[in-house]
């Protein structure tokens, strides 16, 4: 099966998931990186969200990860510290994709005979034209028990709203956000000392990397049981506002 991964650059989480995926699936024919959250113009947005302490720690961590990424080009390290590093380590072609729905990019997928598209935190909505390319469909991994907590930053929102459990969902992609049929889903309990970082690491990365590989294997074998979303339980969340941040801090939660 010929697989193409669409994602965004990230030094913290996505490289860990890609290391596992690209090692398990030697049939990935390309990784496309689209413009993501780590843009210079969003500095103040995330400072207001995270607060000075957590933002400073995260900024320092990002610098450390970038430095390790450079070191990893010369010395063998245990894991990748960027999306480009993960692709390079496994010899997978890396593309920089401005718009996933652009005709020239869609044609490039056809030229490569892509059979399955895998979205890992890809921040763009897939339209009908791109979804028609892969014969096996397109799938996404999301850090909640869909259809609940659709949208952005589910690990933040479950902590801010005092949930005791969350989960990971691998689902088919349609033209709506976090909306397609479920392939696999696994519950993850929330601990009293969880931060956004620890919860993402235990759920979307720790559980999710195995769930994603298993979902792909089931698609390849033709053994997928598709479960329709119960939209009566759906809740969608966007970028946190001031009230959401207040609730998060009142609950004594942190990002790191």
TORGUMI-941225 format. One record per residue (C-alpha): residue in one letter; x, y, z. Coordinates in steps of 0.2 Angstrom, whole numbers, plus 5000, padded with zeros to 4 digits. Layout:
<pts>
aXYZ;...
</pts>
This chain:
<pts>
x500050005000;x500750174996;x500450305010;x500650485011;x500750585027;x500150765029;x500750855045;x501451015052;x503251055059;x503351025078;x504850985089;x503950905103;x502650775099;x502350735080;x504150675077;x503950545091;x502350475082;x503150485065;x504750385071;x503550245076;x502450255060;x503950265048;x504850125056;x503250015056;x502650065038;x504050055025;x502750095012;x502650285016;x503050375000;x503150545006;x502850665021;x502050835017;x502350985029;x501051125029;x501151285038;x500651255056;x500451335073;x502251375075;x502251545066;x503151695072;x501551805072;x500751685085;x501951725098;x500851835109;x499351725106;x500251575115;x501051685128;x499251745133;x498651565133;x500051485142;x500651615154;x502451675157;x503051525166;x502451385154;x502751485139;x504551515144;x504851335148;x504051285131;x505151415122;x506751345130;x506151165126;x505951215108;x507651285107;x508451125115;x507451015103;x508051115088;x509851105094;x509650915096;x508950915079;x510550985072;x511550865082;x510550725075;x511150765058;x512950715062;x512750595077;x511550455079;x510250495092;x508850395099;x507450485091;x506950625080;x506750805085;x505850875070;x504750815057;x506050835043;x507250735054;x506050595056;x505850585037;x507650595034;x508050455046;x506950335036;x507450405019;x505650465016;x505450615004;x504950775012;x503850905004;x503351085009;x501551105005;x500651275006;x498951215002;x498351035002;x496951064990;x497951154977;x497851064960;x499651044958;x499850954974;x498350844971;x499150794954;x500750754963;x499850634974;x499050554959;x500750544950;x501350444966;x499850324965;x499450364984;x498250244991;x498050315008;x498250485016;x498650495034;x498450665043;x499450695059;x498950865066;x498750935048;x497851105051;x496951115034;x495251055029;x495250915015;x494050955001;x493250834989;x494550834976;x496050774987;x494850654996;x494550574979;x496350534976;x496750384988;x495850224984;x495950175003;x495350345009;x496150475021;x496250455040;x496650565054;x497250545072;x496350655085;x496650675104;x494950645111;x493550525111;x492550585096;x491350655093;x491650745109;x492950875110;x493150905091;x494251045086;x495751125093;x496851075108;x495750935115;x497050905129;x496851085135;x494951075135;x494750915144;x495850985158;x495051155159;x493351075160;x493750945173;x493550785164;x494150625172;x494450535155;x494950575137;x495550465123;x496250445105;x495250415090;x495850365072;x494450405060;x494150425041;x494150605035;x492750685026;x492450865021;x492050915039;x493150945054;x493450785065;x491850705058;x492150545048;x491850365053;x492850295068;x494050155064;x494850135081;x494650225098;x495450205115;x495050285132;x496350365142;x496150405161;x496550585166;x497750595181;x497650725195;x499450785191;x499250785172;x499850935162;x499350965144;x501150895140;x500950745150;x499250705143;x499750725125;x501150615128;x500150475136;x498650485124;x498950545107;x500850495107;x500950345119;x499250265114;x498950345097;x500550285088;x500050105091;x498250145087;x498750225070;x499850085065;x498449955069;x497150065059;x498250065044;x498549875045;x496649845046;x496349955031;x497649855021;x496849695026;x495149755022;x494549725040;x493949895045;x492349905055;x491750085052;x490750165066;x489650315063;x489850465075;x488450495086;x488250685083;x487050705097;x488650695108;x489650815098;x490550965105;x491651075096;x493051185104;x494051315095;x495551415102;x495351445121;x494651615126;x495051715142;x493651625152;x494351455146;x496151495152;x495451555169;x494551395171;x496151295167;x497151395180;x495751385193;x495851195191;x497751215195;x498251135178;x499851185169;x500451155151;x502051085156;
</pts>
